[in-house]
Amino acid sequence: MSQYDQDVELSFNELVRACGDQSDWVLSLIQENVITISGEPHQAHYSGYHLAQVRRAYRIHRDFNASASATALILELLDELEELRRRA
C-alpha cells in the first residue's frame, strides 16, 4: 500500500471537480481500467493515487489528443518503461 492510498479520500464528484469537471473522461478511464474501483463509480471512494492517475491521464489526453483507450495504453507503456529502468 502506497502513501497515496492513505492520504485522502474523495467522492466521485470531488474527483471530477479536481480534474477539470470531466465526468465522462473519468468514467471512460474507469472503463479502460486506468483506475480500478469497487462498485459503481458514483458510489466509490477514490484515493490520492486515483487522483494522481486521473490527472496524469488527462495531461496525456490534452497534450496528444489521445482517446481514453490510447491514454490507457500510453500509461501502461510508461509504467513498463519505468519498471525496466528500475531493474537496470
C-alpha positions, 0 to 999 in steps of 0.5 A: 500500500502506497502513501497515496492510498492513505492520504485522502479520500474523495467522492466521485464528484470531488474527483471530477471537480479536481480534474477539470469537471470531466465526468465522462473522461473519468468514467471512460478511464474507469472503463479502460481500467486506468483506475480500478474501483469497487462498485459503481463509480458514483458510489466509490471512494477514490484515493490520492493515487486515483487522483494522481492517475486521473490527472496524469491521464488527462495531461496525456489526453490534452497534450496528444489528443489521445482517446481514453483507450490510447491514454490507457495504453500510453500509461501502461507503456510508461509504467513498463518503461519505468519498471525496466529502468528500475531493474537496470 
